[in-house]
Amino acid sequence: SVGGAEGFGSSERWGRANHAPQNATLLLLGVLSYAPSFSTRDTLRRSFWRQRTWQDGIAWRFVIGATLPKGDNNRISLGYERAKFADIDTVDAEERPPLQAVKGLRWLLVQSRVPRVL
């Protein structure tokens, strides 16, 4: 889980052990997420891991707006989460409800410009 060890007496894992194995990605899921929703992302991440989606060529990214709500604790925690799991994309968009659709569209535009190796 984010910010803690996975089991009693074990240490928190960092690096490649937390990243989903790579396969030729056929489908990239962009999951719109509110920046402070750490527990929701953790639950979804665990679900994706249990289903081993990468075996079917499915990858995921949590899409966060660059304009974060107030509070440095959210920024610091999000930085740790991004470094640990490497599945968070930040786009230049707002986090507030009426502008969440813009966040999704901007992420699609960014992903369309990323070169893919087949």
C-alpha positions in Angstrom: 0.0 0.0 0.0 1.1 3.6 -0.3 3.2 4.8 2.6 3.4 1.4 4.4 4.8 -2.1 4.3 2.9 -4.8 2.6 2.9 -7.2 5.5 4.0 -7.4 9.2 7.7 -7.2 9.6 8.4 -6.4 5.9 9.8 -3.2 4.5 8.2 -1.0 1.9 9.2 -2.0 -1.7 10.4 0.6 -4.1 11.6 0.4 -7.7 10.7 -2.1 -10.5 9.0 -4.5 -8.0 6.0 -2.1 -7.8 5.7 -1.5 -11.6 3.5 -3.8 -13.6 5.5 -6.0 -16.0 5.6 -4.6 -19.5 4.0 -6.4 -22.4 3.1 -5.1 -25.9 0.4 -2.7 -24.9 -2.7 -3.1 -27.0 -5.0 -1.0 -24.8 -4.0 1.9 -22.5 -6.6 2.8 -19.9 -6.6 6.4 -18.6 -8.3 6.5 -15.2 -9.4 10.0 -14.3 -8.4 10.5 -10.6 -8.7 13.3 -8.1 -5.2 14.0 -6.8 -5.9 13.4 -3.0 -7.7 10.1 -3.7 -4.8 7.9 -2.7 -6.9 5.1 -1.2 -9.1 4.9 -4.4 -6.0 4.6 -6.6 -4.5 2.0 -4.3 -7.7 -0.1 -4.4 -7.8 0.1 -8.3 -4.1 -0.7 -8.6 -4.5 -3.8 -6.4 -7.5 -4.9 -8.5 -5.5 -4.5 -11.8 -2.6 -6.4 -10.3 -4.8 -9.3 -9.2 -6.3 -9.5 -12.7 -2.8 -9.4 -14.3 -4.0 -7.1 -17.0 -0.6 -6.8 -18.6 -0.8 -10.5 -19.7 -3.6 -9.4 -22.1 -1.7 -6.3 -23.3 -3.7 -3.9 -21.1 -1.9 -1.1 -19.2 -3.2 1.7 -17.0 -2.4 5.3 -16.0 -4.0 7.4 -13.4 -4.6 10.9 -14.9 -4.1 13.8 -12.5 -4.5 17.5 -13.2 -1.4 19.6 -12.8 -3.3 22.3 -10.8 -3.5 20.5 -7.5 -5.7 21.5 -4.6 -4.2 23.4 -1.7 -1.8 21.7 0.6 1.8 20.7 0.3 1.1 17.3 1.9 -0.9 16.2 -1.2 1.9 17.3 -3.5 4.5 15.5 -1.5 2.4 12.3 -1.1 1.6 12.3 -4.8 5.3 12.6 -5.6 6.1 9.6 -3.5 3.2 7.6 -5.1 4.4 8.6 -8.6 8.0 7.5 -7.9 6.9 4.3 -6.3 4.4 3.0 -8.9 5.2 5.0 -12.1 1.5 4.8 -13.2 0.5 8.4 -12.8 0.3 10.9 -15.6 -0.1 14.6 -14.9 -1.7 16.9 -17.5 -2.2 20.6 -17.7 -5.8 20.7 -16.4 -7.9 21.6 -13.4 -9.1 19.1 -10.8 -12.4 20.7 -10.2 -15.6 18.8 -11.4 -16.8 20.8 -14.4 -13.3 20.7 -15.9 -12.6 17.0 -15.5 -13.6 16.3 -19.1 -10.9 18.7 -20.2 -8.4 16.7 -18.2 -9.4 13.5 -20.0 -9.2 15.1 -23.4 -5.8 16.6 -22.7 -4.5 13.3 -21.6 -5.7 11.7 -24.9 -4.0 14.4 -26.9 -0.7 13.9 -25.0 -0.9 10.1 -25.5 -1.6 10.5 -29.2 1.7 12.3 -29.6 3.8 9.7 -27.7 5.7 7.5 -30.1 5.0 3.8 -29.6 7.3 0.9 -30.3 5.6 -2.1 -31.8 
